[in-house]
Amino acid sequence: PDNTNPGEVNVEYSARELTIQLNRPYITIEGINTFGGIINVKGDHCIIKDGEIRQGYQALDELDNTDAQDSKGAVWVQASNVVIENNLITGGSLNGISVQGWGGVSEVIIKGNEIREFNTIGNHSSPVRCRAPGSILTENTISGGGRDGIFMPAEDCEISWNDVYDCMRINNDGGMFYVVGNTDDKNTSIHHNWFHDSQGPDYADGRCAGIYLDNDS
């Protein structure tokens, strides 16, 4: 930027993939800041709260990726009854919070976080990407995404009281809340959210939906 000489600034890269890995249940990580690596939760009933997770997942998309998706995120949840609360989660080329929806994973609560600046690649990644049934996404501020802001296609979920903006920066055919699926009844509630101030780029027709229920969802 501004024709800065690279020899006169610090250039950093990630030295490890993981900063925190929780393989056992009932562990609380509180008030701990991380930089340059993923927080991976594999234990049920764990809590991540009151921390700052910066540049957690910076990676290139796989060269052989045929579905334009990536399962990992700066906070990568592979367990049930996990709580992610009151954190700043910022900076990443793919997903911010990614919750898997297979292996019996369910009932994840994502509450009161500020989640921003993800998916600079522009594939099917999001600041929040949660596939776990029975999950709750509430009272979060979500901004700065190359494509969707929120992707939650699972059953029996609640998306409420979130402030979502500045999405779809480098892509189109998506929205601030986006799902793709089938005609099955998902029984998910979307209420009291503020979806605003997002617009796709000119080269992609400038399109950005607020709530986008795609492909027969």
C-alpha positions as CSV (number, residue, x, y, z in Angstrom):
1,P,0.0,0.0,0.0
2,D,1.1,3.6,-0.8
3,N,4.2,2.2,-2.6
4,T,5.8,1.2,0.8
5,N,9.1,-0.5,0.5
6,P,8.6,-4.2,1.7
7,G,12.1,-4.1,3.1
8,E,11.1,-1.4,5.6
9,V,8.1,-3.2,7.2
10,N,7.5,-6.4,9.1
11,V,6.1,-9.3,7.0
12,E,4.5,-12.1,9.1
13,Y,3.4,-15.6,8.3
14,S,1.7,-18.3,10.3
15,A,4.2,-20.7,12.0
16,R,1.6,-23.2,13.1
17,E,-1.9,-24.4,12.0
18,L,-3.4,-24.6,15.5
19,T,-3.1,-22.2,18.5
20,I,-5.5,-24.1,20.7
21,Q,-6.8,-27.6,20.4
22,L,-9.5,-29.0,22.8
23,N,-9.7,-32.7,22.5
24,R,-11.6,-33.3,25.8
25,P,-15.0,-32.0,27.1
26,Y,-15.8,-29.3,29.6
27,I,-12.8,-27.0,29.0
28,T,-13.2,-23.2,29.2
29,I,-10.8,-20.9,27.4
30,E,-11.5,-17.4,28.8
31,G,-9.7,-14.1,28.1
32,I,-7.0,-15.6,26.0
33,N,-5.9,-13.9,22.8
34,T,-4.5,-15.9,19.8
35,F,-2.8,-14.9,16.6
36,G,-2.0,-16.8,13.4
37,G,-3.6,-20.2,14.0
38,I,-6.9,-22.1,14.4
39,I,-8.8,-22.8,17.6
40,N,-10.1,-26.3,17.1
41,V,-12.8,-27.7,19.4
42,K,-13.3,-31.4,19.5
43,G,-14.5,-31.8,23.0
44,D,-18.2,-31.4,23.9
45,H,-19.4,-28.8,26.4
46,C,-16.4,-26.5,25.8
47,I,-16.5,-22.7,26.1
48,I,-14.5,-20.0,24.2
49,K,-15.2,-16.6,25.6
50,D,-13.8,-13.0,26.1
51,G,-10.8,-13.4,23.8
52,E,-9.4,-12.1,20.6
53,I,-8.8,-14.5,17.7
54,R,-6.8,-12.7,15.0
55,Q,-5.7,-14.1,11.7
56,G,-6.8,-17.5,12.7
57,Y,-7.2,-19.1,9.3
58,Q,-5.3,-17.7,6.4
59,A,-5.0,-20.2,3.6
60,L,-5.3,-20.7,-0.1
61,D,-8.2,-22.8,-1.4
62,E,-7.3,-26.3,-2.4
63,L,-6.2,-26.7,-6.0
64,D,-8.4,-29.8,-6.4
65,N,-11.5,-28.4,-4.6
66,T,-14.6,-29.2,-6.7
67,D,-17.3,-27.9,-4.3
68,A,-15.8,-24.4,-3.6
69,Q,-16.1,-25.0,0.1
70,D,-13.7,-25.4,3.1
71,S,-14.6,-27.0,6.4
72,K,-12.0,-25.2,8.6
73,G,-12.3,-21.8,10.2
74,A,-10.5,-19.5,12.6
75,V,-12.7,-21.2,15.2
76,W,-13.3,-24.7,14.0
77,V,-16.0,-26.6,16.0
78,Q,-16.3,-30.4,15.7
79,A,-18.2,-31.0,18.9
80,S,-21.6,-30.5,20.5
81,N,-22.9,-28.1,23.1
82,V,-20.1,-25.7,22.5
83,V,-20.4,-22.0,23.5
84,I,-18.5,-19.2,21.6
85,E,-19.3,-15.9,23.4
86,N,-18.1,-12.3,23.6
87,N,-15.0,-12.7,21.4
88,L,-13.4,-10.6,18.7
89,I,-12.8,-12.9,15.7
90,T,-11.1,-11.1,12.8
91,G,-9.1,-11.7,9.7
92,G,-9.1,-14.7,7.5
93,S,-9.1,-15.8,3.8
94,L,-11.9,-18.4,4.4
95,N,-14.3,-19.1,7.3
96,G,-14.5,-17.2,10.6
97,I,-16.5,-19.6,12.7
98,S,-17.0,-23.0,11.1
99,V,-19.2,-25.6,12.7
100,Q,-19.4,-29.1,11.1
101,G,-22.8,-30.7,10.7
102,W,-21.9,-34.4,10.6
103,G,-20.7,-36.9,13.2
104,G,-23.6,-36.0,15.6
105,V,-22.4,-32.5,16.2
106,S,-25.3,-30.3,17.4
107,E,-26.5,-27.4,19.7
108,V,-23.7,-24.8,19.3
109,I,-24.3,-21.3,20.7
110,I,-22.6,-18.4,19.1
111,K,-23.4,-15.3,21.1
112,G,-22.2,-11.7,21.4
113,N,-19.2,-11.9,19.2
114,E,-17.7,-9.4,16.7
115,I,-16.8,-11.4,13.6
116,R,-15.3,-9.5,10.7
117,E,-13.1,-9.6,7.6
118,F,-13.3,-13.1,6.2
119,N,-13.3,-14.9,2.9
120,T,-11.0,-12.8,0.8
121,I,-10.9,-15.7,-1.7
122,G,-14.6,-15.4,-2.4
123,N,-15.6,-19.1,-2.4
124,H,-18.4,-20.6,-0.3
125,S,-16.9,-19.4,2.9
126,S,-18.5,-17.1,5.5
127,P,-17.8,-15.2,8.7
128,V,-20.2,-17.7,10.3
129,R,-20.8,-21.1,8.7
130,C,-22.8,-23.4,10.9
131,R,-24.2,-26.8,9.9
132,A,-25.1,-28.2,13.3
133,P,-28.8,-28.8,14.1
134,G,-30.2,-27.0,17.2
135,S,-27.7,-24.1,17.1
136,I,-28.3,-20.5,18.1
137,L,-26.6,-17.5,16.6
138,T,-27.6,-14.4,18.5
139,E,-26.4,-10.8,19.4
140,N,-23.4,-10.9,17.1
141,T,-22.0,-8.2,14.9
142,I,-20.9,-9.8,11.5
143,S,-19.3,-7.7,8.8
144,G,-16.7,-7.9,6.0
145,G,-17.2,-10.9,3.8
146,G,-16.3,-11.8,0.3
147,R,-19.6,-13.7,-0.1
148,D,-22.3,-14.6,2.4
149,G,-22.4,-13.2,6.0
150,I,-24.2,-16.2,7.6
151,F,-24.7,-19.7,6.2
152,M,-26.8,-21.9,8.5
153,P,-28.7,-24.6,6.6
154,A,-29.3,-26.9,9.6
155,E,-32.6,-27.9,11.3
156,D,-34.1,-26.3,14.4
157,C,-31.8,-23.3,14.6
158,E,-32.3,-19.7,15.7
159,I,-30.8,-16.6,14.1
160,S,-31.7,-13.5,16.2
161,W,-30.6,-10.0,17.1
162,N,-27.6,-10.0,14.8
163,D,-26.2,-6.9,13.0
164,V,-24.9,-8.1,9.6
165,Y,-23.4,-5.8,6.9
166,D,-20.7,-5.3,4.3
167,C,-21.0,-8.7,2.7
168,M,-20.7,-10.0,-0.9
169,R,-17.7,-7.8,-1.6
170,I,-16.2,-9.9,-4.4
171,N,-19.0,-12.3,-5.4
172,N,-22.7,-12.4,-6.3
173,D,-25.7,-14.8,-6.2
174,G,-25.6,-14.8,-2.4
175,G,-26.8,-12.8,0.6
176,M,-26.2,-11.6,4.1
177,F,-28.1,-14.7,5.3
178,Y,-27.8,-17.5,2.7
179,V,-28.8,-21.2,2.6
180,V,-29.0,-23.7,-0.1
181,G,-30.9,-26.9,0.3
182,N,-34.1,-28.8,-0.4
183,T,-37.8,-28.7,0.3
184,D,-37.5,-30.4,3.8
185,D,-38.9,-28.4,6.7
186,K,-35.9,-26.9,8.5
187,N,-37.9,-25.4,11.4
188,T,-35.4,-22.6,11.7
189,S,-36.4,-19.1,13.0
190,I,-34.8,-15.9,11.7
191,H,-36.0,-12.9,13.7
192,H,-34.9,-9.4,14.9
193,N,-31.8,-9.2,12.8
194,W,-30.5,-6.1,11.0
195,F,-29.3,-7.0,7.5
196,H,-28.0,-3.8,5.8
197,D,-25.5,-1.9,3.7
198,S,-24.2,-4.7,1.5
199,Q,-23.6,-4.6,-2.2
200,G,-21.9,-6.9,-4.6
201,P,-19.2,-5.5,-6.9
202,D,-20.0,-3.9,-10.2
203,Y,-18.4,-6.7,-12.2
204,A,-20.9,-9.1,-10.5
205,D,-24.0,-7.0,-11.2
206,G,-23.9,-5.5,-7.7
207,R,-26.3,-8.1,-6.4
208,C,-26.7,-8.9,-2.7
209,A,-29.8,-10.3,-1.1
210,G,-30.8,-9.8,2.6
211,I,-32.3,-13.3,3.3
212,Y,-31.6,-15.7,0.4
213,L,-33.3,-19.1,0.4
214,D,-31.6,-20.7,-2.6
215,N,-32.3,-24.0,-4.5
216,D,-35.7,-24.9,-3.1
217,S,-34.7,-24.2,0.5
